[in-house]
Amino acid sequence: MNEHRFTAEVARHAGAAKELWSSATTSLPERAYTTPKGIVRVKAGWGPLASEEDVVRIDLTVIDENGHLDPRDVPSFVELFFYDAFLLFNIAVPGSFSAAITVSGGEFRVNEITFDAAPFAAGVSTIVPLAGVAAWYRGGTEQVASTPMQKVLFHLLHIGCSGADEWTLRARLDACLKELGISEPSRETSIIHPMHDEALDDRLDDSAMEPIDRAMSRVLTAVQQAVGG
């Protein structure tokens, strides 16, 4: 068995979803990933997230149970772990976890990761227990979606990572609704100037985002219902 230790500096919005961060220490202490060469576990100490600090440090440990993992692949498991955590947090409490994450670990180099949860907060007030979400979404190392729900979750990850414009955001959510078998009434989507400046055109207001917000709400509600079985 080999162990590799990392420290992640997480810059995020402090103070939100304190109960979620408290539950993370017991509901999401680790994720286990099955590879052709054995089991790889990633453990995290989420305790610092419960503080009021905007920037916290989280200790992580990657455990290669069979000792066969190529050291060059270790950073990929750290990065995958944070993708999973972002998704799980924002399914449990939509809009709860936005962060810029920088990871250090000796000679290892993990890609810097930026997550934006703002689109997830649209129109959803329902929350579900993190423990239930973690048990439902077992995750894995697959990089190509093979089921309708996996396609939906990958689209949600793209939304949280890409800073997509309104057109792309709506296209991804439409794809999610299709995979979930949810029919959405046909409506014309406004094409908006990239400046998005209400001072120049008072027709531009929050109503332009309403179709997108409704679509996100329906997608997240469906995912939360799937968690509950």
C-alpha positions in Angstrom: 0.0 0.0 0.0 1.3 3.5 -0.9 0.1 6.8 0.5 0.5 10.2 -1.0 -0.4 13.4 0.9 -1.6 16.7 -0.5 -2.8 20.1 0.8 -5.5 21.9 -1.1 -6.0 25.7 -0.7 -9.7 26.3 -1.2 -10.9 29.9 -1.9 -14.6 30.0 -1.6 -17.6 31.9 -0.3 -17.5 31.4 3.5 -20.5 31.0 5.8 -22.9 29.2 3.4 -24.4 25.8 4.2 -22.7 25.4 7.5 -24.7 22.2 8.3 -23.5 20.8 5.0 -19.8 21.3 5.8 -20.3 19.8 9.3 -22.0 16.7 7.7 -19.2 16.4 5.1 -16.7 15.1 7.7 -18.8 12.0 8.2 -20.8 11.8 5.0 -18.0 12.4 2.6 -14.7 11.4 4.3 -13.4 9.5 1.3 -14.2 8.2 -2.2 -13.0 4.8 -3.5 -12.2 4.4 -7.1 -11.8 1.0 -8.8 -9.0 0.7 -11.4 -7.7 -2.2 -13.4 -4.8 -2.3 -11.0 -6.8 -2.1 -7.7 -8.6 0.3 -5.4 -7.5 3.9 -5.0 -9.0 5.9 -2.1 -9.0 9.6 -1.6 -9.6 10.9 1.9 -10.2 14.5 2.8 -10.5 16.5 6.1 -13.4 18.8 5.4 -13.5 20.4 8.9 -12.0 23.7 7.8 -14.9 24.4 5.5 -17.1 25.0 8.7 -15.0 28.0 9.5 -15.8 31.6 8.6 -12.6 31.9 6.5 -12.8 32.6 2.8 -9.6 30.6 2.2 -9.1 27.3 4.0 -6.6 24.5 3.7 -7.8 20.9 3.4 -5.5 17.9 3.9 -6.0 15.0 1.5 -4.5 11.5 1.3 -4.4 9.3 -1.7 -4.2 5.6 -0.8 -3.1 3.1 -3.4 -4.2 -0.1 -1.7 -2.4 -2.5 -4.1 0.7 -0.4 -4.6 0.5 -0.6 -8.4 -0.6 3.0 -9.3 1.7 4.9 -11.5 2.8 7.9 -9.5 2.2 10.1 -12.6 -1.5 9.2 -12.3 -1.9 10.2 -8.6 -2.9 13.8 -9.3 -5.7 12.7 -11.5 -7.4 11.0 -8.6 -7.1 14.2 -6.5 -8.7 16.2 -9.3 -11.5 13.7 -9.8 -12.2 13.7 -6.1 -12.9 17.5 -6.1 -15.1 17.1 -9.2 -17.1 14.5 -7.3 -17.3 16.7 -4.2 -18.4 19.7 -6.2 -21.2 17.7 -7.8 -22.3 16.0 -4.5 -22.3 19.3 -2.5 -24.4 21.1 -5.1 -26.9 18.2 -5.5 -27.4 18.1 -1.8 -27.6 21.9 -1.4 -27.8 23.6 -4.8 -25.5 26.6 -5.1 -23.6 25.7 -2.0 -20.0 25.2 -3.2 -18.1 27.6 -5.5 -14.3 27.5 -5.2 -10.9 28.0 -6.7 -8.7 25.1 -5.7 -4.9 24.9 -5.7 -3.3 21.6 -4.6 0.3 21.0 -3.6 1.9 17.7 -2.9 5.7 17.5 -3.2 6.7 16.6 -6.7 3.1 16.1 -7.9 1.3 18.7 -9.9 -2.5 18.8 -9.8 -4.4 21.1 -12.3 -5.9 24.2 -10.7 -9.6 23.8 -10.5 -12.4 26.5 -10.5 -16.0 25.7 -9.8 -18.9 28.1 -10.1 -22.1 27.0 -8.4 -24.2 30.1 -9.2 -26.2 28.4 -12.0 -27.2 25.6 -9.5 -28.9 28.1 -7.2 -31.6 28.9 -9.7 -35.0 28.3 -8.4 -34.3 25.3 -6.1 -34.9 25.5 -2.4 -35.1 21.8 -1.7 -32.1 20.1 0.0 -31.3 16.4 0.5 -28.9 14.8 2.9 -25.3 14.7 1.7 -25.0 11.1 3.0 -27.8 10.1 0.8 -26.3 11.8 -2.3 -22.8 10.2 -1.6 -24.4 6.8 -1.3 -26.4 7.2 -4.5 -23.6 8.6 -6.6 -20.8 6.0 -6.4 -18.9 7.7 -9.2 -15.9 6.1 -10.9 -13.1 6.8 -13.3 -15.2 6.7 -16.4 -14.6 9.7 -18.7 -17.3 8.9 -21.2 -20.9 8.9 -20.0 -22.8 5.6 -20.7 -26.2 6.1 -19.0 -28.8 8.9 -19.2 -28.2 10.0 -15.6 -24.4 10.0 -16.1 -24.9 12.2 -19.1 -26.9 14.6 -17.0 -24.3 14.7 -14.3 -21.5 15.3 -16.8 -23.4 18.2 -18.3 -23.9 19.7 -14.8 -20.1 19.4 -14.3 -19.5 21.2 -17.5 -21.9 24.0 -16.4 -20.1 24.3 -13.1 -16.6 24.4 -14.7 -16.8 26.2 -18.0 -18.4 29.6 -17.2 -20.7 28.9 -20.2 -22.7 31.7 -21.9 -26.4 31.7 -21.8 -26.8 29.9 -25.1 -24.5 27.1 -24.2 -26.0 26.8 -20.7 -29.5 26.5 -22.2 -28.3 23.9 -24.7 -26.7 21.8 -21.9 -29.9 22.0 -19.8 -32.1 21.1 -22.8 -29.9 18.0 -23.2 -30.3 17.2 -19.6 -34.1 17.4 -19.8 -34.1 15.2 -22.8 -32.0 12.5 -21.0 -34.3 12.7 -18.0 -37.4 12.3 -20.3 -38.8 15.7 -19.3 -40.7 17.6 -21.9 -40.1 21.3 -21.9 -42.6 23.7 -23.6 -41.3 25.1 -26.8 -40.3 28.8 -26.4 -38.2 31.2 -28.2 -34.8 31.9 -26.5 -33.6 35.5 -26.7 -30.3 36.1 -28.3 -28.5 38.7 -26.1 -25.5 40.9 -26.8 -22.4 39.8 -24.9 -22.3 43.1 -23.0 -25.6 42.3 -21.3 -25.9 46.0 -20.3 -29.3 47.0 -19.0 -28.2 50.7 -19.1 -28.3 50.5 -22.9 -31.5 48.5 -23.3 -34.1 48.4 -20.6 -35.7 45.3 -22.2 -32.8 43.3 -20.8 -33.7 42.2 -17.2 -33.7 39.1 -15.1 -36.6 37.7 -17.2 -34.1 36.8 -19.9 -32.7 34.2 -17.6 -36.0 32.8 -16.4 -36.2 29.9 -19.0 -32.7 28.8 -18.0 -33.5 29.1 -14.3 -36.6 27.0 -14.8 -34.7 24.4 -16.7 -32.0 24.1 -14.0 -34.7 23.8 -11.3 -36.4 21.0 -13.2 -33.1 19.1 -13.8 -31.9 19.4 -10.1 -35.3 18.4 -8.8 -35.2 15.3 -11.0 -31.7 14.4 -9.8 -32.7 14.9 -6.1 -35.7 12.7 -6.6 -33.5 10.0 -8.1 -31.3 10.3 -5.0 -34.3 9.6 -2.9 -35.1 6.5 -4.9 
